[in-house]
Structure formats: structure tokens, C-alpha cells
Amino acid sequence: MTVKHSSSPSLPANLTLGQKVDYIEQYTPELLQGVPRTLSREQIGVSQPLPFGGVDIWNGYELSWLNPKGKPQVAILQCRVPIDSQNLIESKSFKLYLNSFNQSVFGSADEVARHLTKDLSACAQAPVEVQLFSAGQFGALQLGELDGTVIDDLDIEINAYEPSPELLTTGDQQVSETLVSHLLKSNCLITSQPDWASVQIHYEGAAIDHAGLLAYLISFRRHNEFHEQCIERIFCDLMNRCKPHKLAVYARYTRRGGLDINPLRANFDFNVSNNRLARQ
């Protein structure tokens, strides 16, 4: 697999991201906007069949609606968007869509969940799994940390702040290990606002040089790309440069606008939790 590094792909012209918009308080599913996944995948040389499986896990902390008596209800939203969907869901449109529930009346949380499932699936062009947690269930949602060896304390010199896969090297020893870094930062493709993440990498194969891997992850610091696209680029660069037998890349991005996005890409069955990290 050859990963290409080129200019940003052409995005749909109707995206509200980066534009001044009105906040609509009545249920409006038309606010949701999808971005074709093929745009970024063509850019990095990914074609069908996909070299990875996985999911995009979303958490929404600002979901509210009115019950039939006009009383506000609140819930935390969790949804899973399959990575073989035609579209990824653009995050600002997702936020505006959730805002549109604020002054809308629904008979129950189940009714809200049905609308969310239908609308998000239509936007992604694939079945999206939705789960709502009421205020009485908030205590069951746990904080956690990513399992693995944290490599952030390595004393290295950094001079690359755009993706630099040539920093990735391997040795002769065969290993199975899980590595974690909290130093991943990229920028929104449209607005250049910072996106912060912790990333977990599990692999089996030739030992990846930890210092080079850390420098490579830091090299995304000035790179403009959507969350999901960055993780696919990291997966592909690791496969291309290090050729592990098994590879999983999982990122937990900090929330923006009440939403966090947590992409997983793996070429084997790698189970992850959806426990919120301290920074989220």
C-alpha cells in the first residue's frame, strides 16, 4: 500500500462548517451533512476492499428536548457509524442537528432515539447504532484511560510538524505491544481549529522504534484533516512503513461543541471501550 500525501480533497460546497449559521431550535433533520469517505481515501491511496475494519464512536453531551408537558429532558448520546458507510458525518452539522431538538416535543426518549437512528443512518448511508443514557444513568458512565505503554516521556527532538511517515522505522525483533500517546494534535480541515487526541496503537510484527513513532504522531501538529481521515492516514502509514501482521489504531478526541469523535481502524478483531478519558 502506497500512501499519498497531497493537497486537501475537494469538499461538498454546501457544508456549513466555517460559515456563520442560524441556530434552529425545532427538529430539522435536513441540517445533517455527510462528507464522502472516498475523498480522503482516494488521496491516501485506499481503495476497496478496505485494508481495515472499525467504527467511528461518537458521544454527544448536549442533547435535550421537551416532553409533552413542555418540560426539558436531557440525555447523553452514543452512536456508532460504520467505516464502510458512504459518508462520514460532518461534526458541525451534527451539532446543529442536535440543537434542533431543544424546543421540539417528543413523547419519549425511545421516540428521540428512533429519529436519531433514522436521520444519522440516512446521512451516513449505512445503519448507525444509537443509544441514549438518561440523567439517572449518568453515574454508570465511567472515566478510563487507554491501556498500553505511554511513550510521551521519551526525550526526543522534534523538527517536523506535517505528517512525516519516513520517521517510522522498525528493528529485527518480533513483538506484540500496545503503545499510547496523548500528544496527537491535528487541525480541522476547514477552520484550522485544533483537534486534540489520545491515540492507542496495538500491533504485532517487527518492533517499531518508539522515538520515531512519537515523532511521527507529533508531526500531525499542523496538519489539516478530519479526525477520521487522520486515523486512517496513520493506519496506512504504519502498514506501509512497518508492515505489521496485525494493527489497530484507536483515537479518543476531545470534545468540541458537546461532541467527541473516537475512530477505530484495525485489520483484526480489536475490542475497545467507550470510557471517557479525563480530557474528554
N, C-alpha and C positions, 0 to 999 in steps of 0.2 A: 504494500500500500504506500503510495507516494502522497504526502500531504502538501498541498499547495498553499503558499502564503501570498495573497494578492489583495487588491483593493476591496472595499466593502461591497457586498452584493446590492443589487437594486431592490429596494423595498416597495411594498404597495404604497401608492401615492395617497391613499385615504387614511393613513394612520394618524391618530390623534396625538401620539407621542411627540413631545416637543412643541405642541401647539396650545394656545390658550383655548380653554373649553368651558362651557357652562356645566354646572353640576346639577344633574337631573335627579329628583327625589322620588319619581314614580317609576315603577318597574318597566324597564326598557331593554329587552334582550338584544336589540339591534346595536347597542353600544359595544358589544363584544367584537373584537377584531382578531383575525388569525394571520399569522405570517407563515408562508410555505416553508417547511423544513428543507426542501430541496435547494433553496437559495444558498444557504451556508454549506450544505453538504456537497454541492457541486464545487464550491470554492475550495474545499479541502480535499476533494477527490474521493468522496464517499458515494457509492452507488449501491443499487440493490444487487444481491441481498445485503442488508446492513451487516457490518462486521461486529455489531454489538446488539445486545438487548438492553432492557432497562425501563425506566419510568421517570416522569417529572412529577415530584411530590410537591404540592402547594399547600400552604397553610394561610388561612385568612382570619385575621383577628378583629376585623371591623365589619361584622355582618349584623344587621339589625332590621327589623320590620315591625309592623303593627298587628296586634291580634284583632279579632272582630270588635272588641270594645275600645279599640284605639290605643291600647297600652303597648309600649315598646317591648320587644323581645330581643335578646341577644344570643349569639352562638359563635363558636369557633368552627370554621370550615376547614376540612381537609379534603383534598381531591387528588386523584392520580390520573395523569394524562399519559397514555401510552406513547412510546417514542416512535412507533410506526404510524402515528396519526399523520394526516396530510399537513396539518398546521400545528405550530406551537401557538399558545395563547399569549397575545401581547399584554404585558402586565398593566400598563396604564388603562387600557380599555377594560381589563378585568376589574380594576379598582372602580372605575366609573360605573360599570355594570353593577357591582355590589352596592354602591351608593344609591342606585336607583331603587333598591328595596326599602330605603329608610322610611318613606311615608306611604308605603303600599301595604294593604291589608291582606293577610293570609290566614287561612283557617287553622293551620298547624305548622309545626316545624317540618313534618313529613311533606306537606304541600310545598314548602320552600325548597326542600331537598329535591323534590321531583322537578321543579322548574330549573334549579341549578344543573341537575344531571342532563336534562334535555338541552338546555341552552349551551352549556360547555361542550357537550358532545357534538352539537351542530357546528360550533365554531372550530373545534379540533378536527372534525370529520372522522371521528372514531369514538368508541364508547369511553366515557370518562366516569370514574368511580367517585362518588361524593359521600361524605359522612359529616354530620353536624353534631357538635357537642354543646349541650345546653349549659347554662351557668352552674347548675347543680353537678355537672360532670367535670368542671374545670380542674378540680383537685386531683383527678386521676391522670391528668396530662403531665408527664414528667419532664424535668430537665435531665440532660445527659451530656456525655462527651463522646467523641469518636474514639473507638478502640484503635490502638496501634502505637507505634513508636513516634513521638513528636520529634521532628528534625530541625525545628526552628532555632535551636540554640547553637547550631554549627557556626563557627567563626569564619565566615566567607566574605570575600569582596565581590560587590555587585557592580556591573557596568552595563548591563543590558536591561532595558525596560520595555522592549517589544518582544513578542514570542520568539524564542531562540532555541529551537529543538536540538541544535548542534551541541548544546550544553549537556545533553543526555548521553551518558556512556555506561558501559557495563564491564564487569570483571569476569573471571573464569568460573567462579563458584556458583553453583546452583542453589537457589534459596526459595523459601516461601515466606513472605513477610508482609506486614501491613504498616504503612507509613502515613503520618498525619502532619499537615502544616496548616497553621492559621494565618499564613501570610499571603494568601491569594487575594489579589485585587485586580479587577478589570474595570472598564467603564462602559456605560450604556452606549449602544451603537448610535443612537440618535442624539441624546442630550449631553453625552460625555460625563454624566453624573457618576460618582464612584459606586461600584458594586463590591462588597466585601464578603469573603467566604472562608470557611474552613474546608479542607479537602482531605479525603481519605483515599489512599491508593493501596490496593492489595494486588499482589502479583505472585506468580510462580515462574521461575526461569533464571537466567543469568542475573547475578546481583547488580542492581542499579546503584551507581555511585550516588550516595546521599547528598553530598555537597552539590553535585551537578543538578540533581533533581530539584533541590531547594532553589538554586539559582534560576532554573528553568521556570518554576512556578512563579517566582518573583518577577520574571521577565514579562509577565502579563500586565504589569502595573500600569502601563499607559496604553494598553490595547483596548480598542472599542469593539465590543461584540456582546450579543445577548448571553445570558447565563448558560442556557442550554448549549449554545454554539461553542462557548469556551470549553466546556467539559468534553464535548465531542472532539474538539481540536486536541485537547490534552490526551485523550484516549488514543487518538490516531497517531500523534507524535510519539507516544510511548511504544505503541505497537511497531511503528516504522523504525524507530531508532534502537529499541531494546529487545524487541521480538520475544516477549514473554509468552509462555504457554497459556497462562491464564492471566486475565487483567480485569480489574474493576476500579472505576473512578467514581467517587461519590462526593458531591459538594453540598454544603449547607450554607446558603447565602443569607446574610442578614436581611431583615425585612425592610421594605420601603412601601409607604402608603398602606401599611397594615397587611402586606403580603410578603411571604418569603417563598423562594423557589429552591428546590433541592433536587438537582438532576443526578441520576444514576445511569452509568453506562458500563456494561460488563459483557464479556464473552463467555460467561458461565453463570450458574445459578448462585448469585451472591445476595444474601439476605441483609437488609439494613433496617434499622429502627427509624421511627419518625420522632424521636425525642428531641425537643428543642434545646439548642445549645445556649450557653449563658449569653452570648452576644445577640442571639435572636430574640 
